[in-house]
Amino acid sequence: MDGVLGRNYVNFIQMSQRLQEVPEIPPDADFVSLWGNEIQDIHPEAFSHLKNCTTMILDANQLTAVESDMWEGLVSLRLLHLSHNSISEVSPGAFSTLPSLEELYLNGNKLTGVQSAMWQGVGTLKGLFLESNAITQISLRAFENLPSLSELHLNDNKIVSIQGTMFTGIPLLSVLALSSNPITIIESGSFSELPNLLTLELHNTELSTLRADMFEGLRSLETRLLHSCKLSEIGPGAFVNMPALTELDLGRNKISHLNNIMWLGISLRTLHLYENSIQSINGEVWEGLDYLDSLFLQSNPIRYISPQMWHGLDNLTQLVLNNISIAFVPPNTFAGLTKLSLLQLEANSLESLNANIFGSNHPDKVHVSLAFNPLQCDSRLCWVQEAEEEGWLCISYIHMDGRPTCTNSFLYWEDVDFGCDWGPNYKENSC
């Protein structure tokens, strides 16, 4: 294709050719892909003539070590892909001959440790991808030679603990992925030198407790993923050091009790608590979450809901209560949620739906999902039919095969005769 300056870009691609060494590459090549070959070593000066090359793909070869003389001449290289080789050794300054490097992919190799010397001379690097290795040890200040780094991916390794100065020297980091590691310990202040971090991924780890001192310094953090851990205890003010946090995912943990001191200091908009062990919710538990927009509580053994459970959630627009084993929704249960636009009640034991669940001041427009309930579609649901005709209620479905159906009936919802006084067929609604 034509370049910005009118020059034609040149691609050189030889994938899955069982090559055992680097072939002859045209000197004007910009994009080089040698993916899926059998290259075990790269001889010095193999790429020395590729002054214009910006992308080099060497994924899925048989490289075992990285040395600096492999990359002589690649002065314009921005992206280097070395994923899914057998690299277990990265020599000090191994990428120092790449003055323009911005993204480095080393995922899917056999690295066991990370030291600062590996990154000498590559201060331009913005994205470092080290996931799916066998890393157990990260030296203190291991990334201090990467002052421009904005993304660091260390997920799916064997890291057990996060220590105090492990992430010193990378103040521009915005994404840190540590998921799928057997992490049990996060030392106090481990993230204190990451003032620009926006996303922290800690899901699928072995964490069982959260403390406020674990997350000191994360003043800019917006998204934090902690699902699929072993969390059973969230200490007072665990998130107080993250005033910018808007999304928190605590799903698939072992949380059984909620209290309002958990949310001190944050202005959450989205909270995930699905697949925990929550059985009851008192009226004060959401105190402080004035801006919460979406709440996900599906697959908890709650079994009973009431109007008092949603105190303080005046701005809630989405509430997910699928698979919580409820058989009845009391009157006025959602009366205080006047901004609600989506209510999911799928996969429960509901045979009907109370006519006053939204109280007298119903939302302007609310979609209710009732799929996979043993509904008895009789005159008790005439209010639903009428509300749909009025246009403020819409019985919707989320799953492709999950249209609301009635027990012992294969009729679609809109074809059901509810036995209402004004006739068997209701008017076409505006949903």
Number of C-alpha atoms within 10 A of each C-alpha: 9 9 8 8 6 8 9 13 15 17 17 15 14 15 17 13 11 14 17 14 15 17 11 8 15 13 14 16 20 20 19 22 16 24 24 20 20 20 20 18 17 18 14 14 14 18 22 15 17 24 17 18 24 19 21 21 20 25 23 22 25 19 22 17 18 21 20 16 19 19 23 20 20 24 19 17 24 20 20 21 19 25 25 22 23 20 23 16 19 20 15 17 19 22 24 20 21 24 17 18 24 19 20 19 21 24 25 22 24 19 24 17 17 20 18 17 16 21 22 19 18 22 19 18 24 20 21 19 20 24 25 22 24 18 22 17 18 19 15 17 18 22 24 22 21 25 18 19 24 19 21 20 20 23 25 22 24 18 24 18 16 22 18 18 19 17 23 20 19 23 19 18 24 20 21 20 21 24 26 22 25 19 22 16 17 20 15 16 18 20 24 20 21 24 18 18 23 19 21 20 21 23 26 22 24 19 23 17 16 20 18 18 19 21 22 21 19 26 19 18 24 20 21 19 21 23 24 22 25 19 22 17 19 20 14 16 19 23 25 22 22 24 17 18 24 19 21 19 20 23 24 22 23 18 22 16 16 18 15 16 18 22 22 18 18 22 19 22 18 20 19 20 21 25 22 23 18 20 15 15 19 15 15 15 19 21 17 19 23 16 17 22 20 20 19 20 21 24 22 22 18 18 16 16 19 17 19 15 18 22 16 20 23 17 18 24 19 21 20 20 24 23 23 25 20 18 17 17 20 17 16 20 19 25 18 22 25 20 18 26 19 19 20 22 24 25 21 22 18 20 16 20 20 16 17 17 17 20 17 9 13 20 20 12 17 23 20 20 25 26 25 22 22 19 21 18 20 15 15 16 18 19 15 18 20 17 15 22 17 13 15 18 23 22 21 20 18 13 11 6 9 16 19 22 22 21 13 9 12 11 14 11 16 16 12 17 16 20 15 17 8 9 9 12 14 18 12 10 16 11 14
